[in-house]
Amino acid sequence: MSQTEQISGADVGERLRNAAEFEPRRLPRLKHMAETWAASAATKISAIAGASLDLTLREVESDFGPELDEAEDDGTMYAPLSSPRFRSPGYAMLDHEALEALISALFAAEPSPPGTPPRTPTDLDRSIVKLGLATIADSALSVFEMIGELRLSVGNIINAAELGEQLAGETDRFILFRFDLTVASLSTTITFALPGALFAPHLRFLREPPKMPPPDREESWSNAIKESFAKSDLRLSAIVTKKKIDLGTIAGFAVGDTIPLDVSANSLIAIECEDQPLFRAHMGRSRDSYVVRIEERIDPAEEFIDDILSA
């Protein structure tokens, strides 16, 4: 057997398993996809539900499959997940409270009183759970289309022992998407476990921060802000001239003194707004009032250089 054949055999699976051992918390795009998945699933479930519900992302993490061989039958329900993109199945997991929450949401029914012992799920219960899981699974199609056509299929509701048979010999890690489901007073968690090998070839892409769309601007709000600024009161000053005078001369000023200014009737004076020079203008009179006529705009950079040269 050639070296190429050896690499393309058992080593390929080992390399995929090693690549799949990554930390989802270091993959911002994966988390963004999971949040989008939760929002899309909440919308789709709400469309068929008779009562309001809330479905949000709790966390995304990497872990091995559950210890099904040693697990006791605690009422946890499982459903195998299949996809053309999977080499091995994934699974969904939820508890009895999730069943109660789905029944309450879909039928607008009151949940069982707190402390009520869990009952054995009926065929109708299993159908309701499968419907809820299938709705969440369908929502993943458009979310993960950038890494492949997922097309998740939800199998029948099974117990831990039956899931153990389907995952027998499976040693790969799973990426666990945990969603918080809240209906009325019930709050529970639904977990979707997808094979880590699905994401391993796309780690570089998943490490990149998602490109967020620019926020939508509310035109009426924007116009209101502009109008508010337009009505702000500002202080406008007409500066005839600025002159350096020593302190002794200023101390000798008295009422009735005349102070000579280095300007003429044709000199340009500065127009400032809140101490910021804006224009140069000629000053004149209109009946009993002084007026100014703007002649040129002041360049702040040029003004700064002139101040340095005149210092």
C-alpha positions in Angstrom: 0.0 0.0 0.0 1.4 3.4 -0.9 1.9 6.3 1.4 -0.9 8.2 -0.4 -3.3 5.3 0.1 -2.4 5.2 3.8 -3.1 9.0 4.3 -6.4 8.8 2.4 -7.6 5.9 4.6 -7.8 5.8 8.4 -5.7 9.0 8.8 -8.3 11.1 7.1 -10.9 10.4 9.8 -8.3 11.0 12.5 -7.4 14.4 11.0 -11.0 15.4 10.7 -11.5 14.4 14.4 -8.5 16.5 15.4 -9.7 19.5 13.3 -13.1 19.2 14.9 -11.7 19.7 18.4 -12.1 23.5 18.5 -13.6 26.0 20.8 -16.9 27.5 19.5 -16.4 30.5 21.7 -13.5 31.5 19.5 -15.6 31.4 16.4 -17.6 34.6 16.3 -19.3 33.8 13.0 -20.5 30.4 14.3 -22.1 32.2 17.3 -23.7 34.7 15.0 -25.1 31.9 12.9 -26.5 30.2 16.1 -28.2 33.5 17.1 -29.7 33.9 13.7 -30.9 30.2 13.8 -32.6 30.9 17.2 -34.3 34.0 15.9 -35.5 32.3 12.7 -36.8 29.3 14.6 -38.6 31.5 17.1 -40.4 33.2 14.2 -41.4 29.9 12.6 -42.6 28.3 15.8 -44.6 31.4 16.7 -46.3 31.3 13.3 -47.9 27.9 14.2 -48.3 28.4 18.0 -51.4 29.4 19.8 -49.6 31.2 22.6 -46.6 33.4 22.8 -43.1 31.9 23.3 -39.5 33.0 23.4 -36.7 31.0 21.9 -33.1 32.3 22.3 -29.6 31.0 22.1 -28.1 30.1 25.4 -24.6 28.9 24.3 -22.6 27.0 21.7 -20.1 24.5 22.9 -18.1 21.4 21.8 -18.4 18.1 23.6 -18.6 14.4 23.1 -21.9 12.6 23.0 -23.9 11.9 26.2 -22.9 8.9 28.4 -25.9 6.9 27.3 -24.6 3.5 28.4 -24.5 4.6 32.0 -27.5 7.0 31.9 -30.6 6.2 33.8 -34.0 6.7 32.1 -34.8 10.2 33.5 -37.4 11.0 30.9 -35.1 12.9 28.6 -36.2 12.5 25.0 -33.9 12.3 22.0 -34.4 12.5 18.2 -31.7 11.5 15.7 -30.7 14.1 13.2 -29.6 13.2 9.7 -28.3 15.3 6.8 -26.6 14.7 3.4 -23.7 16.6 5.0 -23.3 14.2 7.9 -21.0 11.2 7.9 -22.6 10.1 11.2 -25.9 11.2 12.8 -26.4 14.1 15.2 -29.2 14.3 17.7 -31.6 16.6 19.5 -32.3 16.4 23.2 -35.0 17.8 25.4 -36.6 17.1 28.8 -40.2 16.7 30.0 -40.6 20.4 30.6 -39.8 21.1 27.0 -42.7 18.8 26.1 -45.0 20.7 28.4 -43.7 24.0 26.9 -44.4 22.9 23.3 -47.9 21.6 24.2 -48.7 24.9 26.0 -47.4 27.0 23.1 -49.0 25.1 20.2 -52.4 24.6 21.8 -52.4 27.7 24.0 -53.0 25.4 27.0 -52.1 25.9 30.6 -49.0 24.0 31.7 -49.2 21.4 34.4 -49.0 22.7 37.9 -45.4 22.8 39.4 -44.5 19.5 41.1 -46.7 17.4 38.8 -44.9 14.0 38.3 -43.8 13.6 34.6 -46.0 11.2 32.7 -45.0 8.8 30.0 -45.1 10.6 26.6 -48.0 9.5 24.4 -47.9 9.1 20.6 -49.5 12.6 20.4 -46.8 14.0 22.7 -44.1 12.5 20.5 -45.7 14.0 17.4 -45.8 17.4 19.0 -42.2 17.2 20.1 -41.1 16.0 16.6 -43.1 18.9 15.0 -41.3 21.4 17.3 -37.9 20.0 16.6 -38.6 19.8 12.8 -39.5 23.4 12.8 -36.3 24.4 14.5 -34.3 22.1 12.2 -35.9 23.6 9.0 -34.8 27.1 10.2 -31.2 26.0 10.0 -31.3 25.5 6.2 -30.8 29.2 5.2 -28.6 30.0 8.2 -25.8 27.5 7.4 -26.1 27.7 3.6 -22.7 29.3 3.4 -21.0 26.1 4.6 -23.3 23.7 2.8 -26.9 22.6 2.2 -27.7 21.2 5.6 -31.3 19.9 5.1 -31.7 18.5 8.6 -34.1 15.6 9.0 -35.6 14.8 12.4 -36.1 11.1 13.3 -38.7 9.6 15.6 -38.5 10.4 19.3 -36.5 7.8 21.2 -35.0 7.2 24.6 -31.4 7.1 25.7 -30.9 3.4 25.1 -32.2 3.7 21.5 -30.0 6.7 20.8 -27.0 4.8 22.2 -27.5 2.1 19.6 -27.5 4.7 16.8 -24.4 6.4 18.1 -22.5 3.2 18.9 -18.8 3.5 18.3 -19.1 7.3 17.6 -16.1 9.1 19.1 -16.2 12.4 17.3 -17.1 15.6 19.1 -20.5 17.3 18.6 -21.2 21.0 18.4 -24.0 21.6 20.9 -26.5 24.4 20.2 -28.5 25.0 23.3 -31.6 27.1 23.0 -33.7 28.4 25.9 -37.4 28.0 25.4 -39.8 30.0 27.5 -43.6 29.6 27.5 -45.7 31.2 30.2 -44.0 30.2 33.5 -42.1 27.3 31.9 -38.4 27.8 31.0 -36.4 24.9 29.6 -33.6 24.0 27.2 -33.6 22.3 23.8 -30.2 21.1 22.5 -29.2 20.3 18.9 -26.0 18.4 18.6 -24.4 18.5 15.1 -21.3 16.5 14.2 -18.1 18.6 14.7 -16.7 17.3 11.4 -19.4 19.4 9.6 -17.7 22.6 10.7 -14.0 21.4 10.8 -13.3 22.3 7.1 -14.7 25.8 7.6 -12.8 27.0 10.7 -11.0 29.9 9.0 -14.4 31.2 7.7 -16.0 30.7 11.1 -13.2 32.6 12.9 -13.9 35.8 10.9 -16.2 38.3 12.6 -19.6 38.4 10.8 -20.2 41.4 8.5 -23.0 43.2 10.2 -25.4 45.2 8.0 -25.4 49.0 8.6 -28.2 50.0 11.0 -31.4 51.2 9.4 -31.8 55.0 9.7 -35.2 56.2 10.7 -35.7 59.2 8.4 -38.2 61.0 10.6 -35.9 60.6 13.6 -32.9 61.9 11.6 -34.9 64.9 10.3 -36.0 65.7 13.9 -32.4 65.7 15.0 -31.5 68.0 12.1 -34.3 70.4 12.9 -33.4 70.4 16.6 -29.8 71.4 15.7 -31.0 74.0 13.3 -32.9 75.7 16.0 -30.0 75.8 18.5 -29.0 79.3 19.7 -25.4 80.2 18.9 -23.4 83.3 19.7 -22.3 85.3 16.7 -19.6 87.9 17.2 -18.2 90.7 14.9 -14.6 91.4 15.9 -13.5 94.8 14.6 -9.8 94.1 15.6 -7.5 92.5 18.1 -4.7 94.6 19.5 -1.8 93.9 21.9 -1.6 96.5 24.7 0.7 96.3 27.7 -0.8 96.0 31.2 0.4 99.4 32.3 -1.5 101.1 29.5 -4.7 99.2 30.2 -4.4 100.1 33.9 -4.4 103.8 33.0 -7.5 103.7 30.9 -10.3 106.0 32.2 -13.8 106.9 31.2 -13.7 109.3 28.2 -10.3 108.1 26.8 -10.0 107.3 23.1 -8.3 104.1 22.1 -6.8 104.1 18.6 -7.5 101.0 16.4 -5.4 99.7 13.6 -8.3 99.5 11.2 -9.9 101.8 8.6 -13.4 102.1 7.3 -12.5 99.7 4.5 -10.9 97.1 6.6 -12.3 93.6 6.8 -13.5 92.5 10.2 -13.8 88.9 11.5 -17.2 87.2 12.0 -17.0 84.4 14.6 -19.5 81.8 15.8 -18.8 80.5 19.3 -15.2 81.7 19.1 -14.7 79.9 15.7 -13.7 82.3 12.9 -16.0 81.9 9.9 -15.9 84.9 7.6 -14.4 88.3 6.9 -16.8 91.2 6.2 -17.1 94.9 5.6 -18.9 96.9 8.2 -21.4 99.6 7.3 -24.6 101.2 8.4 -28.3 100.7 7.5 -30.3 103.6 8.9 -29.7 103.4 12.7 -28.0 100.0 12.8 -24.6 98.7 11.9 -24.5 95.8 9.4 -21.8 93.6 7.9 -21.4 92.3 4.4 -19.6 88.9 4.1 -16.7 89.1 1.7 -14.8 85.9 2.1 -14.6 82.7 4.1 -11.9 82.2 6.7 -9.6 79.2 6.2 -8.8 77.8 9.7 -5.4 76.4 8.6 -4.4 79.8 7.0 -5.6 81.6 10.1 -3.5 79.4 12.3 -0.4 80.0 10.3 -1.0 83.8 10.3 -1.3 83.7 14.1 2.0 81.9 14.4 3.8 84.4 12.0 2.4 87.4 13.8 3.3 86.2 17.3 
